[in-house]
Amino acid sequence: MRVLLVEAGTSSDVFDVVELTDTTLLARSPFLFEIGEELKLRIDRDGSIRDATARIKSHRADGVSELELLEQSEPRRVVSG
């Protein structure tokens, strides 16, 4: 599973995913995003891709940030080869 930050038409792998549910993403990142900041994400789970908008809810003492998933697109399959 990968979660990418989408910005200005490019995507960057800046998250180490700890846990992902339908409404929450727990992840570590070398970047410290502001509480309340909204981010555009691309979630790739087993070849199923979703675009999402998330808001930074909190930063924990263990370095994990909690992001609330606000909107998600319908999943689409990516076929390689």
C-alpha positions as CSV (number, residue, x, y, z in Angstrom):
1,M,0.0,0.0,0.0
2,R,1.2,3.5,-0.9
3,V,-0.1,6.9,-0.2
4,L,1.3,9.7,-2.4
5,L,1.1,13.4,-2.0
6,V,-0.3,15.0,-5.2
7,E,0.8,18.6,-5.8
8,A,1.0,20.7,-9.0
9,G,0.4,17.7,-11.2
10,T,3.1,15.5,-9.7
11,S,3.0,12.9,-7.0
12,S,5.5,12.3,-4.2
13,D,6.1,9.4,-1.9
14,V,6.4,11.2,1.4
15,F,4.3,9.0,3.7
16,D,5.2,5.9,5.7
17,V,1.7,4.4,6.2
18,V,1.1,3.1,9.7
19,E,-2.7,2.4,9.3
20,L,-5.4,3.2,6.8
21,T,-9.1,2.9,7.4
22,D,-12.1,4.3,5.4
23,T,-11.9,7.6,7.3
24,T,-8.4,7.9,8.7
25,L,-4.8,7.7,7.7
26,L,-2.1,7.3,10.3
27,A,1.4,8.0,8.7
28,R,4.9,9.3,9.3
29,S,6.4,11.9,7.0
30,P,9.7,13.8,7.0
31,F,7.5,16.9,6.4
32,L,5.5,18.6,9.2
33,F,2.2,19.7,7.8
34,E,0.1,22.2,9.7
35,I,-2.9,21.1,11.7
36,G,-6.0,21.8,9.6
37,E,-4.0,21.8,6.3
38,E,-5.8,20.0,3.4
39,L,-3.8,17.7,1.2
40,K,-4.5,15.9,-2.1
41,L,-3.6,12.3,-1.9
42,R,-3.4,9.2,-4.2
43,I,-4.0,6.0,-2.4
44,D,-2.8,2.8,-4.1
45,R,-4.0,-0.4,-2.4
46,D,-3.4,-3.7,-4.2
47,G,-3.6,-2.0,-7.6
48,S,-6.8,-0.1,-6.8
49,I,-6.2,3.6,-7.0
50,R,-8.3,6.3,-5.2
51,D,-7.8,10.1,-5.2
52,A,-8.6,11.7,-1.9
53,T,-8.6,14.9,0.0
54,A,-7.4,14.7,3.6
55,R,-7.1,17.2,6.5
56,I,-4.3,17.0,9.1
57,K,-6.0,16.3,12.5
58,S,-3.1,15.9,14.9
59,H,0.5,15.0,15.4
60,R,1.3,12.4,18.0
61,A,4.4,12.2,20.2
62,D,5.6,9.1,18.4
63,G,5.9,11.0,15.1
64,V,2.7,9.8,13.5
65,S,0.3,12.2,12.0
66,E,-3.4,11.6,11.9
67,L,-5.2,12.6,8.7
68,E,-9.0,12.7,8.3
69,L,-10.1,11.5,4.8
70,L,-12.7,14.0,3.7
71,E,-13.4,12.9,0.1
72,Q,-12.4,9.9,-1.9
73,S,-13.0,9.0,-5.6
74,E,-14.3,5.7,-6.7
75,P,-11.5,3.1,-7.0
76,R,-10.0,2.4,-10.4
77,R,-7.9,-0.6,-11.3
78,V,-4.5,-0.1,-12.8
79,V,-3.4,-2.9,-15.2
80,S,0.3,-3.0,-16.0
81,G,2.0,-5.0,-18.7
